[in-house]
Amino acid sequence: MTALTPQQLQIAQLAAAGLTNKQIAARLFLSPRTVSTHLYQVFPKLGITSRAALRDALANPPDPHPT
């Protein structure tokens, strides 16, 4: 798993909390398209395919060094 950048993590946490892309963009002074792009990059890094899986993926990150 590739680590998330600080901005990707912040956006993912806000999305997991239920905020829309537009709400996240307003809060972080970004465009909604930029938020969408970051989430598009976050999903494969977390090994998920839907926004609904964000909360669980952030709460239980995969072990970067599996045995």
PyMOL Python script that loads the backbone (N, CA, C, O; Angstrom):
from pymol import cmd

cmd.read_pdbstr("""\
ATOM      1  N   MET A   1       0.838  -1.176   0.000  1.00  0.00           N
ATOM      2  CA  MET A   1       0.000   0.000   0.000  1.00  0.00           C
ATOM      3  C   MET A   1       0.882   1.238   0.000  1.00  0.00           C
ATOM      4  O   MET A   1       1.855   1.319   0.750  1.00  0.00           O
ATOM      5  N   THR A   2       0.541   2.186  -0.833  1.00  0.00           N
ATOM      6  CA  THR A   2       1.230   3.459  -0.881  1.00  0.00           C
ATOM      7  C   THR A   2       0.589   4.383   0.145  1.00  0.00           C
ATOM      8  O   THR A   2      -0.634   4.442   0.266  1.00  0.00           O
ATOM      9  N   ALA A   3       1.421   5.095   0.874  1.00  0.00           N
ATOM     10  CA  ALA A   3       0.901   5.993   1.907  1.00  0.00           C
ATOM     11  C   ALA A   3       0.159   7.169   1.276  1.00  0.00           C
ATOM     12  O   ALA A   3       0.497   7.627   0.185  1.00  0.00           O
ATOM     13  N   LEU A   4      -0.848   7.640   1.985  1.00  0.00           N
ATOM     14  CA  LEU A   4      -1.588   8.810   1.535  1.00  0.00           C
ATOM     15  C   LEU A   4      -0.809  10.069   1.875  1.00  0.00           C
ATOM     16  O   LEU A   4      -0.114  10.127   2.889  1.00  0.00           O
ATOM     17  N   THR A   5      -0.931  11.078   1.016  1.00  0.00           N
ATOM     18  CA  THR A   5      -0.345  12.375   1.338  1.00  0.00           C
ATOM     19  C   THR A   5      -1.194  12.997   2.441  1.00  0.00           C
ATOM     20  O   THR A   5      -2.331  12.575   2.651  1.00  0.00           O
ATOM     21  N   PRO A   6      -0.666  13.990   3.146  1.00  0.00           N
ATOM     22  CA  PRO A   6      -1.477  14.634   4.184  1.00  0.00           C
ATOM     23  C   PRO A   6      -2.799  15.198   3.646  1.00  0.00           C
ATOM     24  O   PRO A   6      -3.828  15.112   4.316  1.00  0.00           O
ATOM     25  N   GLN A   7      -2.772  15.774   2.441  1.00  0.00           N
ATOM     26  CA  GLN A   7      -4.003  16.328   1.884  1.00  0.00           C
ATOM     27  C   GLN A   7      -4.981  15.213   1.490  1.00  0.00           C
ATOM     28  O   GLN A   7      -6.187  15.349   1.695  1.00  0.00           O
ATOM     29  N   GLN A   8      -4.472  14.125   0.932  1.00  0.00           N
ATOM     30  CA  GLN A   8      -5.338  12.997   0.601  1.00  0.00           C
ATOM     31  C   GLN A   8      -5.990  12.434   1.853  1.00  0.00           C
ATOM     32  O   GLN A   8      -7.178  12.111   1.843  1.00  0.00           O
ATOM     33  N   LEU A   9      -5.225  12.315   2.926  1.00  0.00           N
ATOM     34  CA  LEU A   9      -5.767  11.803   4.172  1.00  0.00           C
ATOM     35  C   LEU A   9      -6.857  12.727   4.715  1.00  0.00           C
ATOM     36  O   LEU A   9      -7.908  12.261   5.157  1.00  0.00           O
ATOM     37  N   GLN A  10      -6.610  14.022   4.683  1.00  0.00           N
ATOM     38  CA  GLN A  10      -7.596  14.985   5.171  1.00  0.00           C
ATOM     39  C   GLN A  10      -8.884  14.902   4.359  1.00  0.00           C
ATOM     40  O   GLN A  10      -9.975  14.899   4.929  1.00  0.00           O
ATOM     41  N   ILE A  11      -8.771  14.835   3.056  1.00  0.00           N
ATOM     42  CA  ILE A  11      -9.947  14.742   2.181  1.00  0.00           C
ATOM     43  C   ILE A  11     -10.675  13.426   2.424  1.00  0.00           C
ATOM     44  O   ILE A  11     -11.903  13.409   2.506  1.00  0.00           O
ATOM     45  N   ALA A  12      -9.939  12.325   2.539  1.00  0.00           N
ATOM     46  CA  ALA A  12     -10.556  11.027   2.772  1.00  0.00           C
ATOM     47  C   ALA A  12     -11.306  11.009   4.103  1.00  0.00           C
ATOM     48  O   ALA A  12     -12.401  10.453   4.193  1.00  0.00           O
ATOM     49  N   GLN A  13     -10.717  11.617   5.140  1.00  0.00           N
ATOM     50  CA  GLN A  13     -11.380  11.660   6.441  1.00  0.00           C
ATOM     51  C   GLN A  13     -12.671  12.468   6.379  1.00  0.00           C
ATOM     52  O   GLN A  13     -13.676  12.078   6.974  1.00  0.00           O
ATOM     53  N   LEU A  14     -12.651  13.577   5.674  1.00  0.00           N
ATOM     54  CA  LEU A  14     -13.863  14.395   5.552  1.00  0.00           C
ATOM     55  C   LEU A  14     -14.934  13.665   4.737  1.00  0.00           C
ATOM     56  O   LEU A  14     -16.120  13.735   5.060  1.00  0.00           O
ATOM     57  N   ALA A  15     -14.517  12.975   3.691  1.00  0.00           N
ATOM     58  CA  ALA A  15     -15.467  12.202   2.888  1.00  0.00           C
ATOM     59  C   ALA A  15     -16.047  11.054   3.713  1.00  0.00           C
ATOM     60  O   ALA A  15     -17.236  10.754   3.613  1.00  0.00           O
ATOM     61  N   ALA A  16     -15.210  10.416   4.523  1.00  0.00           N
ATOM     62  CA  ALA A  16     -15.679   9.322   5.380  1.00  0.00           C
ATOM     63  C   ALA A  16     -16.667   9.834   6.420  1.00  0.00           C
ATOM     64  O   ALA A  16     -17.546   9.096   6.864  1.00  0.00           O
ATOM     65  N   ALA A  17     -16.521  11.099   6.807  1.00  0.00           N
ATOM     66  CA  ALA A  17     -17.438  11.697   7.783  1.00  0.00           C
ATOM     67  C   ALA A  17     -18.770  12.086   7.149  1.00  0.00           C
ATOM     68  O   ALA A  17     -19.689  12.518   7.845  1.00  0.00           O
ATOM     69  N   GLY A  18     -18.875  11.933   5.833  1.00  0.00           N
ATOM     70  CA  GLY A  18     -20.148  12.173   5.172  1.00  0.00           C
ATOM     71  C   GLY A  18     -20.255  13.482   4.401  1.00  0.00           C
ATOM     72  O   GLY A  18     -21.317  13.788   3.858  1.00  0.00           O
ATOM     73  N   LEU A  19     -19.183  14.257   4.342  1.00  0.00           N
ATOM     74  CA  LEU A  19     -19.234  15.505   3.593  1.00  0.00           C
ATOM     75  C   LEU A  19     -19.205  15.223   2.097  1.00  0.00           C
ATOM     76  O   LEU A  19     -18.586  14.257   1.652  1.00  0.00           O
ATOM     77  N   THR A  20     -19.873  16.065   1.329  1.00  0.00           N
ATOM     78  CA  THR A  20     -19.849  15.951  -0.128  1.00  0.00           C
ATOM     79  C   THR A  20     -18.561  16.574  -0.656  1.00  0.00           C
ATOM     80  O   THR A  20     -17.866  17.291   0.063  1.00  0.00           O
ATOM     81  N   ASN A  21     -18.254  16.295  -1.911  1.00  0.00           N
ATOM     82  CA  ASN A  21     -17.069  16.896  -2.520  1.00  0.00           C
ATOM     83  C   ASN A  21     -17.155  18.417  -2.466  1.00  0.00           C
ATOM     84  O   ASN A  21     -16.156  19.089  -2.210  1.00  0.00           O
ATOM     85  N   LYS A  22     -18.335  18.957  -2.703  1.00  0.00           N
ATOM     86  CA  LYS A  22     -18.520  20.406  -2.683  1.00  0.00           C
ATOM     87  C   LYS A  22     -18.268  20.971  -1.278  1.00  0.00           C
ATOM     88  O   LYS A  22     -17.644  22.022  -1.134  1.00  0.00           O
ATOM     89  N   GLN A  23     -18.748  20.280  -0.258  1.00  0.00           N
ATOM     90  CA  GLN A  23     -18.526  20.726   1.126  1.00  0.00           C
ATOM     91  C   GLN A  23     -17.051  20.640   1.509  1.00  0.00           C
ATOM     92  O   GLN A  23     -16.517  21.532   2.167  1.00  0.00           O
ATOM     93  N   ILE A  24     -16.399  19.554   1.088  1.00  0.00           N
ATOM     94  CA  ILE A  24     -14.972  19.391   1.373  1.00  0.00           C
ATOM     95  C   ILE A  24     -14.189  20.499   0.672  1.00  0.00           C
ATOM     96  O   ILE A  24     -13.295  21.103   1.264  1.00  0.00           O
ATOM     97  N   ALA A  25     -14.522  20.759  -0.576  1.00  0.00           N
ATOM     98  CA  ALA A  25     -13.834  21.793  -1.349  1.00  0.00           C
ATOM     99  C   ALA A  25     -13.961  23.155  -0.683  1.00  0.00           C
ATOM    100  O   ALA A  25     -12.980  23.893  -0.590  1.00  0.00           O
ATOM    101  N   ALA A  26     -15.157  23.494  -0.220  1.00  0.00           N
ATOM    102  CA  ALA A  26     -15.368  24.785   0.432  1.00  0.00           C
ATOM    103  C   ALA A  26     -14.556  24.878   1.727  1.00  0.00           C
ATOM    104  O   ALA A  26     -13.988  25.925   2.036  1.00  0.00           O
ATOM    105  N   ARG A  27     -14.508  23.796   2.468  1.00  0.00           N
ATOM    106  CA  ARG A  27     -13.800  23.796   3.750  1.00  0.00           C
ATOM    107  C   ARG A  27     -12.288  23.931   3.561  1.00  0.00           C
ATOM    108  O   ARG A  27     -11.614  24.581   4.360  1.00  0.00           O
ATOM    109  N   LEU A  28     -11.758  23.310   2.493  1.00  0.00           N
ATOM    110  CA  LEU A  28     -10.310  23.289   2.278  1.00  0.00           C
ATOM    111  C   LEU A  28      -9.842  24.295   1.225  1.00  0.00           C
ATOM    112  O   LEU A  28      -8.666  24.317   0.864  1.00  0.00           O
ATOM    113  N   PHE A  29     -10.758  25.121   0.737  1.00  0.00           N
ATOM    114  CA  PHE A  29     -10.433  26.129  -0.285  1.00  0.00           C
ATOM    115  C   PHE A  29      -9.848  25.493  -1.541  1.00  0.00           C
ATOM    116  O   PHE A  29      -8.836  25.945  -2.078  1.00  0.00           O
ATOM    117  N   LEU A  30     -10.514  24.430  -1.994  1.00  0.00           N
ATOM    118  CA  LEU A  30     -10.154  23.721  -3.219  1.00  0.00           C
ATOM    119  C   LEU A  30     -11.360  23.708  -4.140  1.00  0.00           C
ATOM    120  O   LEU A  30     -12.457  24.102  -3.742  1.00  0.00           O
ATOM    121  N   SER A  31     -11.159  23.256  -5.370  1.00  0.00           N
ATOM    122  CA  SER A  31     -12.305  23.076  -6.259  1.00  0.00           C
ATOM    123  C   SER A  31     -12.876  21.674  -6.026  1.00  0.00           C
ATOM    124  O   SER A  31     -12.142  20.765  -5.636  1.00  0.00           O
ATOM    125  N   PRO A  32     -14.176  21.493  -6.260  1.00  0.00           N
ATOM    126  CA  PRO A  32     -14.751  20.148  -6.129  1.00  0.00           C
ATOM    127  C   PRO A  32     -14.055  19.132  -7.042  1.00  0.00           C
ATOM    128  O   PRO A  32     -13.957  17.953  -6.701  1.00  0.00           O
ATOM    129  N   ARG A  33     -13.579  19.586  -8.183  1.00  0.00           N
ATOM    130  CA  ARG A  33     -12.881  18.676  -9.095  1.00  0.00           C
ATOM    131  C   ARG A  33     -11.556  18.198  -8.486  1.00  0.00           C
ATOM    132  O   ARG A  33     -11.180  17.037  -8.650  1.00  0.00           O
ATOM    133  N   THR A  34     -10.856  19.087  -7.789  1.00  0.00           N
ATOM    134  CA  THR A  34      -9.612  18.701  -7.125  1.00  0.00           C
ATOM    135  C   THR A  34      -9.889  17.661  -6.043  1.00  0.00           C
ATOM    136  O   THR A  34      -9.136  16.698  -5.893  1.00  0.00           O
ATOM    137  N   VAL A  35     -10.966  17.855  -5.295  1.00  0.00           N
ATOM    138  CA  VAL A  35     -11.352  16.881  -4.271  1.00  0.00           C
ATOM    139  C   VAL A  35     -11.634  15.539  -4.928  1.00  0.00           C
ATOM    140  O   VAL A  35     -11.186  14.499  -4.445  1.00  0.00           O
ATOM    141  N   SER A  36     -12.370  15.561  -6.021  1.00  0.00           N
ATOM    142  CA  SER A  36     -12.695  14.334  -6.743  1.00  0.00           C
ATOM    143  C   SER A  36     -11.435  13.621  -7.222  1.00  0.00           C
ATOM    144  O   SER A  36     -11.332  12.398  -7.133  1.00  0.00           O
ATOM    145  N   THR A  37     -10.486  14.387  -7.727  1.00  0.00           N
ATOM    146  CA  THR A  37      -9.228  13.802  -8.204  1.00  0.00           C
ATOM    147  C   THR A  37      -8.466  13.138  -7.059  1.00  0.00           C
ATOM    148  O   THR A  37      -7.936  12.038  -7.215  1.00  0.00           O
ATOM    149  N   HIS A  38      -8.413  13.806  -5.918  1.00  0.00           N
ATOM    150  CA  HIS A  38      -7.726  13.215  -4.770  1.00  0.00           C
ATOM    151  C   HIS A  38      -8.401  11.910  -4.336  1.00  0.00           C
ATOM    152  O   HIS A  38      -7.722  10.924  -4.049  1.00  0.00           O
ATOM    153  N   LEU A  39      -9.727  11.906  -4.288  1.00  0.00           N
ATOM    154  CA  LEU A  39     -10.430  10.679  -3.896  1.00  0.00           C
ATOM    155  C   LEU A  39     -10.197   9.571  -4.915  1.00  0.00           C
ATOM    156  O   LEU A  39     -10.069   8.404  -4.545  1.00  0.00           O
ATOM    157  N   TYR A  40     -10.141   9.926  -6.193  1.00  0.00           N
ATOM    158  CA  TYR A  40      -9.872   8.951  -7.252  1.00  0.00           C
ATOM    159  C   TYR A  40      -8.504   8.304  -7.037  1.00  0.00           C
ATOM    160  O   TYR A  40      -8.321   7.124  -7.335  1.00  0.00           O
ATOM    161  N   GLN A  41      -7.544   9.074  -6.519  1.00  0.00           N
ATOM    162  CA  GLN A  41      -6.207   8.544  -6.254  1.00  0.00           C
ATOM    163  C   GLN A  41      -6.153   7.759  -4.940  1.00  0.00           C
ATOM    164  O   GLN A  41      -5.346   6.841  -4.794  1.00  0.00           O
ATOM    165  N   VAL A  42      -7.015   8.125  -3.987  1.00  0.00           N
ATOM    166  CA  VAL A  42      -7.027   7.483  -2.669  1.00  0.00           C
ATOM    167  C   VAL A  42      -7.584   6.059  -2.735  1.00  0.00           C
ATOM    168  O   VAL A  42      -7.053   5.157  -2.086  1.00  0.00           O
ATOM    169  N   PHE A  43      -8.638   5.854  -3.505  1.00  0.00           N
ATOM    170  CA  PHE A  43      -9.305   4.549  -3.521  1.00  0.00           C
ATOM    171  C   PHE A  43      -8.352   3.392  -3.794  1.00  0.00           C
ATOM    172  O   PHE A  43      -8.339   2.435  -3.020  1.00  0.00           O
ATOM    173  N   PRO A  44      -7.545   3.435  -4.871  1.00  0.00           N
ATOM    174  CA  PRO A  44      -6.641   2.295  -5.083  1.00  0.00           C
ATOM    175  C   PRO A  44      -5.559   2.169  -4.009  1.00  0.00           C
ATOM    176  O   PRO A  44      -5.114   1.064  -3.699  1.00  0.00           O
ATOM    177  N   LYS A  45      -5.138   3.306  -3.442  1.00  0.00           N
ATOM    178  CA  LYS A  45      -4.136   3.252  -2.372  1.00  0.00           C
ATOM    179  C   LYS A  45      -4.674   2.517  -1.150  1.00  0.00           C
ATOM    180  O   LYS A  45      -3.930   1.829  -0.451  1.00  0.00           O
ATOM    181  N   LEU A  46      -5.982   2.669  -0.895  1.00  0.00           N
ATOM    182  CA  LEU A  46      -6.598   2.008   0.253  1.00  0.00           C
ATOM    183  C   LEU A  46      -7.178   0.641  -0.108  1.00  0.00           C
ATOM    184  O   LEU A  46      -7.639  -0.093   0.766  1.00  0.00           O
ATOM    185  N   GLY A  47      -7.153   0.304  -1.388  1.00  0.00           N
ATOM    186  CA  GLY A  47      -7.681  -0.981  -1.824  1.00  0.00           C
ATOM    187  C   GLY A  47      -9.195  -1.054  -1.766  1.00  0.00           C
ATOM    188  O   GLY A  47      -9.758  -2.117  -1.500  1.00  0.00           O
ATOM    189  N   ILE A  48      -9.866   0.081  -2.015  1.00  0.00           N
ATOM    190  CA  ILE A  48     -11.328   0.125  -1.989  1.00  0.00           C
ATOM    191  C   ILE A  48     -11.849   0.606  -3.339  1.00  0.00           C
ATOM    192  O   ILE A  48     -11.099   1.133  -4.160  1.00  0.00           O
ATOM    193  N   THR A  49     -13.143   0.415  -3.549  1.00  0.00           N
ATOM    194  CA  THR A  49     -13.739   0.835  -4.823  1.00  0.00           C
ATOM    195  C   THR A  49     -14.929   1.763  -4.642  1.00  0.00           C
ATOM    196  O   THR A  49     -15.520   2.207  -5.626  1.00  0.00           O
ATOM    197  N   SER A  50     -15.289   2.062  -3.398  1.00  0.00           N
ATOM    198  CA  SER A  50     -16.443   2.936  -3.187  1.00  0.00           C
ATOM    199  C   SER A  50     -16.220   3.881  -2.022  1.00  0.00           C
ATOM    200  O   SER A  50     -15.441   3.603  -1.109  1.00  0.00           O
ATOM    201  N   ARG A  51     -16.912   4.990  -2.073  1.00  0.00           N
ATOM    202  CA  ARG A  51     -16.843   5.987  -1.006  1.00  0.00           C
ATOM    203  C   ARG A  51     -17.348   5.407   0.320  1.00  0.00           C
ATOM    204  O   ARG A  51     -16.878   5.786   1.393  1.00  0.00           O
ATOM    205  N   ALA A  52     -18.300   4.495   0.230  1.00  0.00           N
ATOM    206  CA  ALA A  52     -18.876   3.882   1.428  1.00  0.00           C
ATOM    207  C   ALA A  52     -17.833   3.097   2.218  1.00  0.00           C
ATOM    208  O   ALA A  52     -17.981   2.928   3.428  1.00  0.00           O
ATOM    209  N   ALA A  53     -16.799   2.623   1.567  1.00  0.00           N
ATOM    210  CA  ALA A  53     -15.764   1.818   2.231  1.00  0.00           C
ATOM    211  C   ALA A  53     -14.671   2.673   2.877  1.00  0.00           C
ATOM    212  O   ALA A  53     -13.785   2.137   3.542  1.00  0.00           O
ATOM    213  N   LEU A  54     -14.724   3.992   2.689  1.00  0.00           N
ATOM    214  CA  LEU A  54     -13.673   4.862   3.225  1.00  0.00           C
ATOM    215  C   LEU A  54     -13.527   4.776   4.737  1.00  0.00           C
ATOM    216  O   LEU A  54     -12.413   4.645   5.243  1.00  0.00           O
ATOM    217  N   ARG A  55     -14.632   4.847   5.459  1.00  0.00           N
ATOM    218  CA  ARG A  55     -14.560   4.867   6.920  1.00  0.00           C
ATOM    219  C   ARG A  55     -13.867   3.622   7.459  1.00  0.00           C
ATOM    220  O   ARG A  55     -12.988   3.717   8.315  1.00  0.00           O
ATOM    221  N   ASP A  56     -14.263   2.454   6.959  1.00  0.00           N
ATOM    222  CA  ASP A  56     -13.635   1.210   7.420  1.00  0.00           C
ATOM    223  C   ASP A  56     -12.163   1.143   7.018  1.00  0.00           C
ATOM    224  O   ASP A  56     -11.324   0.689   7.795  1.00  0.00           O
ATOM    225  N   ALA A  57     -11.852   1.596   5.805  1.00  0.00           N
ATOM    226  CA  ALA A  57     -10.466   1.545   5.331  1.00  0.00           C
ATOM    227  C   ALA A  57      -9.572   2.466   6.159  1.00  0.00           C
ATOM    228  O   ALA A  57      -8.416   2.132   6.422  1.00  0.00           O
ATOM    229  N   LEU A  58     -10.087   3.608   6.567  1.00  0.00           N
ATOM    230  CA  LEU A  58      -9.293   4.538   7.371  1.00  0.00           C
ATOM    231  C   LEU A  58      -9.181   4.066   8.817  1.00  0.00           C
ATOM    232  O   LEU A  58      -8.175   4.319   9.481  1.00  0.00           O
ATOM    233  N   ALA A  59     -10.205   3.386   9.299  1.00  0.00           N
ATOM    234  CA  ALA A  59     -10.190   2.887  10.677  1.00  0.00           C
ATOM    235  C   ALA A  59      -9.293   1.662  10.821  1.00  0.00           C
ATOM    236  O   ALA A  59      -8.694   1.444  11.874  1.00  0.00           O
ATOM    237  N   ASN A  60      -9.203   0.868   9.759  1.00  0.00           N
ATOM    238  CA  ASN A  60      -8.417  -0.367   9.787  1.00  0.00           C
ATOM    239  C   ASN A  60      -7.456  -0.407   8.608  1.00  0.00           C
ATOM    240  O   ASN A  60      -7.665  -1.181   7.674  1.00  0.00           O
ATOM    241  N   PRO A  61      -6.408   0.408   8.629  1.00  0.00           N
ATOM    242  CA  PRO A  61      -5.490   0.398   7.504  1.00  0.00           C
ATOM    243  C   PRO A  61      -4.785  -0.943   7.385  1.00  0.00           C
ATOM    244  O   PRO A  61      -4.460  -1.560   8.400  1.00  0.00           O
ATOM    245  N   PRO A  62      -4.544  -1.406   6.160  1.00  0.00           N
ATOM    246  CA  PRO A  62      -3.851  -2.680   5.995  1.00  0.00           C
ATOM    247  C   PRO A  62      -2.421  -2.585   6.512  1.00  0.00           C
ATOM    248  O   PRO A  62      -1.805  -1.520   6.484  1.00  0.00           O
ATOM    249  N   ASP A  63      -1.906  -3.713   6.982  1.00  0.00           N
ATOM    250  CA  ASP A  63      -0.537  -3.784   7.492  1.00  0.00           C
ATOM    251  C   ASP A  63       0.426  -3.606   6.327  1.00  0.00           C
ATOM    252  O   ASP A  63       0.385  -4.396   5.384  1.00  0.00           O
ATOM    253  N   PRO A  64       1.300  -2.584   6.358  1.00  0.00           N
ATOM    254  CA  PRO A  64       2.219  -2.391   5.239  1.00  0.00           C
ATOM    255  C   PRO A  64       3.322  -3.459   5.176  1.00  0.00           C
ATOM    256  O   PRO A  64       4.015  -3.593   4.167  1.00  0.00           O
ATOM    257  N   HIS A  65       3.469  -4.213   6.269  1.00  0.00           N
ATOM    258  CA  HIS A  65       4.481  -5.270   6.306  1.00  0.00           C
ATOM    259  C   HIS A  65       3.834  -6.596   6.731  1.00  0.00           C
ATOM    260  O   HIS A  65       4.099  -7.085   7.829  1.00  0.00           O
ATOM    261  N   PRO A  66       2.986  -7.181   5.868  1.00  0.00           N
ATOM    262  CA  PRO A  66       2.327  -8.441   6.263  1.00  0.00           C
ATOM    263  C   PRO A  66       3.361  -9.554   6.438  1.00  0.00           C
ATOM    264  O   PRO A  66       4.390  -9.578   5.764  1.00  0.00           O
ATOM    265  N   THR A  67       3.070 -10.453   7.337  1.00  0.00           N
ATOM    266  CA  THR A  67       4.014 -11.553   7.603  1.00  0.00           C
ATOM    267  C   THR A  67       3.671 -12.767   6.806  1.00  0.00           C
ATOM    268  O   THR A  67       4.357 -13.784   6.904  1.00  0.00           O
TER     269      THR A  67
END
""", "prot")
cmd.dss("prot")
cmd.show_as("cartoon", "prot")
cmd.util.cbc("prot")
cmd.orient("prot")
